[in-house]
Amino acid sequence: TKNSTTIHISSGQISAENVCIKAGEECGILPVYLSLFGLASADLSFWYPPSHIFDSDENLKVYFRVRFF
């Protein structure tokens, strides 16, 4: 089965890297392995770079996924 967790960013701006850190903590992934994960668009057509800034006003769905497999 697939488990999913939703993370809401309450206010302000946050980088994709910081979203990955929050998602990793929520999923129990050790920091040493976070570089293997990234944020993909909802349709899985592209990856967000770690420097991408998300605005809390945006209503985006992204996936925290393994980048290399």
N, C-alpha and C positions, 0 to 999 in steps of 0.2 A: 504494500500500500504506500501511497505517497502522503507524506506529512507536509503541511505547510504552516508557516508562521507569518503573520502580518506585522510589519514594523511601521508605526506611524511616526512621522517627523512633525513635531508639534508647531514649531515656529522657526523662522529664519532660514538660513542656507546651510547646506551640509555637503561635503565632498563625497564622491562615490567611494573613496577609500574609507572614510569614516562610517558610511553606511555598511560597508563590508565588515568593518570591525564590530559594529553593533550586531549585525546578522551572525557573525561568527561566534560572538559571546552567547547569543540567544540559542544557537544550535550546538554549543559545546565544542566548537572547533578550536584547537589550540592555536595561539598566535603564530607559531612557527609554520603552520600550514596555510595561513591566510593568503599567501602569494599564489597559491594554486586555485583560488576562487576569484570570481569577478561578478559584475552585474551585467546581465543581458537584458535586452529589450523584451517586451511582452511577447512579440512575435518571433523572438530569437534571431532576428536578422542582423543585429550588431551588438557589440560590447561597449559599455561605457568605460572610458579611460578613468584611472584613479583620480585624476585632477578635475573631472567633470563636477560642476556645482549644481546640485538640485535645489530648487526653491520650494519652500513648504507650500506655496500657493499652487504649485503644479499638482495635478492628481495623476501620478504615473504609477504603473504597475511594472516592476522589474523583477527579474529572477536572480537570486544568489546561487550561482552554479559553479561546478568544477570547470575550469577553463581548459585543462589538459586531461585527456583520457585516452 
